[in-house]
């Protein structure tokens, strides 16, 4: 069975969201190129907003726009 390549920007957004929701610093972004870094940072920002809104666990994952 062939595996379809995943969109890297979507993966980076999801990883950034998970880092943000868990309260990690944006300085931990693993990406150096500006175009890919922006996807991680966007996810991180939305994750931080969810964290500050009191969302955690399943409610945070369901709030994640990439989840839908």
SVG drawing of the C-alpha trace seen along z (x, -y; Angstrom):
<svg xmlns="http://www.w3.org/2000/svg" viewBox="-14 -34 31 36">
<polyline fill="none" stroke="black" stroke-width="0.4" points="0.0,0.0 1.4,-3.4 1.6,-6.2 0.5,-9.6 3.0,-12.4 1.7,-14.7 1.6,-18.4 4.5,-19.7 2.8,-23.0 -0.2,-21.2 2.1,-19.0 4.1,-22.0 0.9,-23.8 -0.3,-20.8 3.0,-20.5 3.0,-24.2 -0.6,-24.0 0.4,-21.1 3.4,-23.1 1.2,-26.1 -1.6,-24.3 1.0,-22.6 2.5,-26.0 5.8,-25.6 7.9,-28.6 7.8,-29.8 11.6,-29.8 11.4,-26.0 10.3,-26.2 12.4,-23.6 12.2,-25.3 14.6,-27.9 13.2,-28.7 10.8,-31.6 7.9,-30.2 7.7,-26.9 8.4,-28.7 5.2,-30.8 3.1,-27.7 4.5,-26.4 4.1,-29.9 0.5,-30.2 -0.3,-26.9 1.6,-27.9 -0.4,-31.2 -3.7,-29.4 -2.6,-26.8 -1.7,-29.5 -5.0,-31.2 -6.8,-27.9 -4.6,-27.4 -5.4,-30.9 -9.1,-30.2 -8.9,-27.2 -9.1,-24.6 -7.0,-21.4 -7.2,-17.8 -10.0,-16.8 -11.7,-20.2 -8.4,-21.7 -8.0,-19.1 -11.6,-19.6 -11.0,-23.4 -8.0,-22.9 -9.0,-23.9 -6.7,-21.3 -8.6,-18.6 -11.8,-19.1"/>
</svg>
